[in-house]
Amino acid sequence: ALAAVTVGTVAVVAATTAIEVSNYCEEKGALQEDANVLFGTHVQFDLEQCLEDSAGDAKEIIAEATDTVTAKVSKASNSAGQYSTELWADIKAATHKAIDYTDSAFTSLTK
């Protein structure tokens, strides 16, 4: 279950980052068009170059998200293991008490 959460979270980050990079480049292109109108220039915006330039930043964002999620899942997994160990000890102790109580009750009934 934790692995599914990890993969899902990183997939969401990757998809969101790709959408944001695309939006950023589209906005940058629109700004270039506005600058051309304002300043009477004819500078061509290169969408492919913008996407390529942004790819490095996107990879860093995804890598950071992957590292963060992996660390959090690892910590949660360790905590779950500790919790399970403590819970098992409690269950074991309660079972021993129940057996002891049943044994003493049975002994008192058979006397």
Short mmCIF file of the C-alpha atoms (twelve columns), coordinates in Angstrom:
data_MODEL
# 
_entry.id   MODEL 
# 
loop_
_atom_site.group_PDB 
_atom_site.id 
_atom_site.type_symbol 
_atom_site.label_atom_id 
_atom_site.label_alt_id 
_atom_site.label_comp_id 
_atom_site.label_asym_id 
_atom_site.label_seq_id 
_atom_site.Cartn_x 
_atom_site.Cartn_y 
_atom_site.Cartn_z 
_atom_site.pdbx_PDB_model_num 
ATOM 1   C CA . ALA A 1   0.000   0.000   0.000   1 
ATOM 2   C CA . LEU A 2   2.825   2.392   0.818   1 
ATOM 3   C CA . ALA A 3   4.493   1.687   -2.513  1 
ATOM 4   C CA . ALA A 4   1.266   2.534   -4.335  1 
ATOM 5   C CA . VAL A 5   1.066   5.823   -2.466  1 
ATOM 6   C CA . THR A 6   4.663   6.603   -3.407  1 
ATOM 7   C CA . VAL A 7   4.187   5.861   -7.087  1 
ATOM 8   C CA . GLY A 8   0.861   7.699   -7.174  1 
ATOM 9   C CA . THR A 9   2.234   10.799  -5.488  1 
ATOM 10  C CA . VAL A 10  5.255   10.991  -7.750  1 
ATOM 11  C CA . ALA A 11  3.034   10.437  -10.812 1 
ATOM 12  C CA . VAL A 12  0.802   13.325  -9.740  1 
ATOM 13  C CA . VAL A 13  3.846   15.548  -9.220  1 
ATOM 14  C CA . ALA A 14  5.211   14.588  -12.647 1 
ATOM 15  C CA . ALA A 15  1.894   15.257  -14.400 1 
ATOM 16  C CA . THR A 16  1.367   18.553  -12.577 1 
ATOM 17  C CA . THR A 17  4.917   19.662  -13.337 1 
ATOM 18  C CA . ALA A 18  4.473   18.863  -17.042 1 
ATOM 19  C CA . ILE A 19  1.225   20.862  -17.149 1 
ATOM 20  C CA . GLU A 20  2.831   23.794  -15.340 1 
ATOM 21  C CA . VAL A 21  5.854   23.813  -17.666 1 
ATOM 22  C CA . SER A 22  3.512   23.821  -20.651 1 
ATOM 23  C CA . ASN A 23  1.461   26.675  -19.145 1 
ATOM 24  C CA . TYR A 24  4.634   28.609  -18.330 1 
ATOM 25  C CA . CYS A 25  5.896   28.341  -21.903 1 
ATOM 26  C CA . GLU A 26  2.502   29.307  -23.346 1 
ATOM 27  C CA . GLU A 27  2.422   32.373  -21.075 1 
ATOM 28  C CA . LYS A 28  5.982   33.243  -22.015 1 
ATOM 29  C CA . GLY A 29  4.999   33.030  -25.692 1 
ATOM 30  C CA . ALA A 30  2.007   35.307  -25.099 1 
ATOM 31  C CA . LEU A 31  4.271   37.805  -23.345 1 
ATOM 32  C CA . GLN A 32  6.641   37.742  -26.322 1 
ATOM 33  C CA . GLU A 33  3.720   38.492  -28.651 1 
ATOM 34  C CA . ASP A 34  2.703   41.406  -26.401 1 
ATOM 35  C CA . ALA A 35  6.287   42.691  -26.391 1 
ATOM 36  C CA . ASN A 36  6.334   42.496  -30.209 1 
ATOM 37  C CA . VAL A 37  3.177   44.610  -30.392 1 
ATOM 38  C CA . LEU A 38  4.390   47.109  -27.761 1 
ATOM 39  C CA . PHE A 39  7.875   47.587  -29.169 1 
ATOM 40  C CA . GLY A 40  7.154   46.986  -32.856 1 
ATOM 41  C CA . THR A 41  9.456   43.995  -33.002 1 
ATOM 42  C CA . HIS A 42  9.115   40.631  -34.707 1 
ATOM 43  C CA . VAL A 43  10.893  38.290  -32.303 1 
ATOM 44  C CA . GLN A 44  9.756   34.721  -32.877 1 
ATOM 45  C CA . PHE A 45  9.040   32.707  -29.718 1 
ATOM 46  C CA . ASP A 46  10.431  29.163  -29.772 1 
ATOM 47  C CA . LEU A 47  8.051   26.949  -27.786 1 
ATOM 48  C CA . GLU A 48  10.219  23.855  -28.218 1 
ATOM 49  C CA . GLN A 49  13.267  25.697  -26.861 1 
ATOM 50  C CA . CYS A 50  11.264  26.924  -23.870 1 
ATOM 51  C CA . LEU A 51  10.089  23.395  -23.102 1 
ATOM 52  C CA . GLU A 52  13.624  22.079  -23.465 1 
ATOM 53  C CA . ASP A 53  15.023  24.819  -21.201 1 
ATOM 54  C CA . SER A 54  12.358  24.062  -18.588 1 
ATOM 55  C CA . ALA A 55  12.982  20.305  -18.660 1 
ATOM 56  C CA . GLY A 56  15.940  20.581  -16.270 1 
ATOM 57  C CA . ASP A 57  13.860  22.446  -13.700 1 
ATOM 58  C CA . ALA A 58  11.045  19.930  -14.095 1 
ATOM 59  C CA . LYS A 59  13.464  17.048  -13.512 1 
ATOM 60  C CA . GLU A 60  14.719  18.722  -10.326 1 
ATOM 61  C CA . ILE A 61  11.160  19.196  -9.049  1 
ATOM 62  C CA . ILE A 62  10.282  15.563  -9.754  1 
ATOM 63  C CA . ALA A 63  13.535  14.321  -8.184  1 
ATOM 64  C CA . GLU A 64  12.894  16.376  -5.051  1 
ATOM 65  C CA . ALA A 65  9.339   15.059  -4.815  1 
ATOM 66  C CA . THR A 66  10.554  11.487  -5.301  1 
ATOM 67  C CA . ASP A 67  13.193  11.863  -2.579  1 
ATOM 68  C CA . THR A 68  10.738  13.499  -0.170  1 
ATOM 69  C CA . VAL A 69  8.004   10.911  -0.722  1 
ATOM 70  C CA . THR A 70  10.468  8.035   -0.438  1 
ATOM 71  C CA . ALA A 71  11.799  9.408   2.863   1 
ATOM 72  C CA . LYS A 72  8.279   9.912   4.263   1 
ATOM 73  C CA . VAL A 73  7.157   6.422   3.222   1 
ATOM 74  C CA . SER A 74  10.289  4.890   4.707   1 
ATOM 75  C CA . LYS A 75  9.648   6.699   7.983   1 
ATOM 76  C CA . ALA A 76  5.994   5.601   7.944   1 
ATOM 77  C CA . SER A 77  7.020   2.025   7.225   1 
ATOM 78  C CA . ASN A 78  9.457   2.035   10.130  1 
ATOM 79  C CA . SER A 79  6.805   3.533   12.417  1 
ATOM 80  C CA . ALA A 80  4.274   0.932   11.297  1 
ATOM 81  C CA . GLY A 81  6.759   -1.824  12.060  1 
ATOM 82  C CA . GLN A 82  7.358   -0.417  15.539  1 
ATOM 83  C CA . TYR A 83  3.611   -0.025  16.093  1 
ATOM 84  C CA . SER A 84  2.998   -3.587  14.940  1 
ATOM 85  C CA . THR A 85  5.703   -4.893  17.297  1 
ATOM 86  C CA . GLU A 86  4.216   -3.010  20.244  1 
ATOM 87  C CA . LEU A 87  0.679   -4.076  19.345  1 
ATOM 88  C CA . TRP A 88  1.781   -7.710  19.048  1 
ATOM 89  C CA . ALA A 89  3.382   -7.514  22.502  1 
ATOM 90  C CA . ASP A 90  0.128   -6.124  23.944  1 
ATOM 91  C CA . ILE A 91  -1.949  -8.822  22.255  1 
ATOM 92  C CA . LYS A 92  0.432   -11.509 23.477  1 
ATOM 93  C CA . ALA A 93  0.298   -10.186 27.060  1 
ATOM 94  C CA . ALA A 94  -3.518  -9.974  26.979  1 
ATOM 95  C CA . THR A 95  -3.728  -13.522 25.619  1 
ATOM 96  C CA . HIS A 96  -1.473  -14.828 28.403  1 
ATOM 97  C CA . LYS A 97  -3.617  -13.057 31.009  1 
ATOM 98  C CA . ALA A 98  -6.771  -14.533 29.494  1 
ATOM 99  C CA . ILE A 99  -5.258  -18.019 29.503  1 
ATOM 100 C CA . ASP A 100 -4.103  -17.598 33.113  1 
ATOM 101 C CA . TYR A 101 -7.548  -16.331 34.140  1 
ATOM 102 C CA . THR A 102 -9.282  -19.188 32.314  1 
ATOM 103 C CA . ASP A 103 -6.906  -21.706 33.900  1 
ATOM 104 C CA . SER A 104 -7.492  -20.342 37.410  1 
ATOM 105 C CA . ALA A 105 -11.265 -20.192 36.848  1 
ATOM 106 C CA . PHE A 106 -11.289 -23.776 35.571  1 
ATOM 107 C CA . THR A 107 -9.145  -24.890 38.533  1 
ATOM 108 C CA . SER A 108 -11.477 -23.227 41.046  1 
ATOM 109 C CA . LEU A 109 -14.516 -24.844 39.401  1 
ATOM 110 C CA . THR A 110 -13.028 -28.324 39.472  1 
ATOM 111 C CA . LYS A 111 -12.017 -28.242 43.127  1 
# 
